[in-house]
């Protein structure tokens, strides 16, 4: 491998310019076809947000779906 970690491909001295161009084109196509696509990761929530979400799991809401307050706040 060369200094930049790219593979080194030697074209035979007996190759014509057309053959050398075809070899380069074939290698470039191979590299395009076999390169793994980099997928960006979703940003992770900070620790406070993650903890709040985990603590909220399984709790019932203090209000009903119709918007009325079902909790007894007077007691």
C-alpha positions in Angstrom: 0.0 0.0 0.0 1.1 3.5 -0.6 1.5 6.3 1.9 -2.1 7.3 1.8 -3.3 3.7 2.3 -4.7 3.5 -1.2 -4.1 0.2 -3.1 -1.3 0.4 -5.7 -2.1 -1.0 -9.1 0.7 -1.4 -11.6 -0.2 -1.3 -15.3 2.1 -3.5 -17.4 4.6 -1.7 -19.5 3.4 -3.6 -22.5 -0.2 -2.2 -22.2 -1.4 0.2 -24.8 -2.9 3.5 -23.7 -6.3 2.2 -24.5 -5.7 -1.0 -22.4 -4.3 1.1 -19.5 -7.4 3.4 -19.6 -9.7 0.3 -19.7 -7.9 -1.1 -16.7 -8.2 2.1 -14.7 -11.9 2.4 -15.7 -12.6 -1.2 -14.6 -10.8 -0.7 -11.2 -12.7 2.6 -10.6 -16.0 0.9 -11.4 -15.1 -2.0 -9.1 -14.3 0.4 -6.3 -17.6 2.3 -6.8 -19.6 -0.9 -6.8 -18.0 -2.4 -3.7 -17.7 0.7 -1.5 -19.8 0.5 1.6 -22.1 3.5 1.9 -21.6 5.6 5.0 -24.9 6.1 6.8 -25.1 9.0 9.3 -26.2 7.9 12.8 -29.1 9.6 14.3 -28.1 12.0 17.1 -28.4 10.3 20.5 -30.4 12.1 23.2 -28.4 13.5 26.0 -28.4 11.7 29.3 -31.1 13.8 30.9 -33.5 13.2 28.0 -32.8 9.5 27.9 -33.4 9.2 31.7 -36.6 11.1 31.5 -37.9 8.9 28.7 -37.0 5.7 30.6 -38.6 6.9 33.8 -41.8 7.9 31.9 -42.3 4.4 30.4 -45.2 2.6 32.0 -46.7 5.6 33.8 -50.2 6.6 33.0 -51.0 10.1 32.2 -52.7 12.2 34.9 -55.3 13.3 32.3 -57.7 11.5 30.1 -57.7 11.4 26.3 -60.6 13.9 26.2 -58.5 16.5 27.9 -60.1 16.4 31.3 -58.0 16.2 34.4 -58.6 12.9 36.1 -56.2 13.4 39.0 -57.5 14.6 42.3 -55.4 17.7 42.9 -57.5 18.8 45.9 -56.5 16.0 48.2 
